[in-house]
Amino acid sequence: MTENWESIYTTPLPYRAELAKALLQEHDILAVVVNKQSSSYPDIGWGKVEVHVLAKDAVLAKVILENEATFS
């Protein structure tokens, strides 16, 4: 069975995506970071970094980030 993943957080700053992932993992939510930044211009930060969770966890993950994240 294939699980559906959903992007629940987007930022141009990779460290914020990693912090979001760690926070979600503290709540036992599987999260992955998907880096869509251009490798041609990494210093400029073109593009975005997304945090994805399983679709079944998306609503809870968004609530956790809205209420507990202090890095936004």
Number of C-alpha atoms within 10 A of each C-alpha: 3 4 9 10 16 16 18 19 19 19 15 17 16 19 12 20 24 17 15 28 23 16 18 24 14 10 11 9 17 15 24 20 18 15 18 13 19 13 11 9 10 10 9 10 16 15 17 16 23 26 24 23 25 18 15 12 17 19 12 14 26 16 11 15 18 11 9 12 14 10 10 8
